[in-house]
């Protein structure tokens, strides 16, 4: 079964010909030219495939795309605020090595002790949180540069030194 990764969302219609502005978490100026299919979450957990006609990177966080079947601004506006997903294989080729979203699937260690696998990365204005299942509980771990000891991209290991008491806090819930 294919795995899909959420790369961001459609934030605006651009111009009159149906172009869409996508805000993504890939961490680099990207034209998405390698992606053959986008999956847009039209309803919760319902993904429909959309095929790109043209793509253009705008900056490290935004790209413009034109999708097959979206011919004018009215059609484009119907897709605004929708989440955009791509196949994991495409994601791995596009994501910047320094983008926080690249931690998906990494094993998180706290001072060399396994905490769990990063199942989601939540980027907030002032911090990045990694969601992990720890002791059968959902846990949000802040990934601040001061906490990171080592990142091993080949082994997919993220070693951090968490503030004292954070793991115990989740254990006592």
NORMOLIN-V156132 format. One record per backbone hydrogen bond with DSSP energy under -0.5 kcal/mol. NH is the residue of the N-H (numbers start at 1). CO is the residue of the C=O. If there is no record, write none. Layout:
((NH;CO) (NH;CO))
//
This chain:
((5;86) (7;5) (7;84) (8;84) (9;23) (10;82) (11;9) (11;21) (12;21) (14;19) (15;13) (19;14) (20;65) (21;12) (22;20) (22;63) (23;9) (23;21) (24;22) (24;61) (25;7) (28;60) (30;59) (35;32) (38;50) (39;85) (40;38) (40;48) (41;83) (42;40) (42;46) (43;46) (46;43) (47;45) (48;40) (50;38) (53;66) (54;66) (56;64) (58;62) (59;62) (63;22) (64;56) (65;20) (66;54) (68;51) (70;67) (71;69) (73;16) (76;72) (77;73) (78;74) (78;75) (79;76) (80;76) (80;77) (81;10) (82;79) (83;41) (84;8) (85;39) (86;5) (88;3) (91;87) (92;88) (93;89) (94;90) (95;91) (96;26) (99;96) (101;25) (102;99) (103;100) (104;101) (105;118) (106;103) (107;156) (108;106) (108;116) (109;158) (110;113) (111;109) (111;160) (113;110) (115;108) (116;108) (118;106) (119;117) (119;131) (120;131) (122;129) (123;121) (124;122) (124;127) (129;122) (130;141) (131;120) (131;129) (132;139) (133;117) (134;132) (134;137) (137;134) (139;132) (141;130) (141;139) (142;140) (143;128) (144;142) (147;144) (148;144) (149;159) (150;159) (152;157) (153;151) (156;152) (157;152) (158;107) (159;150) (160;109) (160;158) (161;147) (162;160) (166;163) (169;165) (170;166) (171;167) (172;168) (173;170))
//
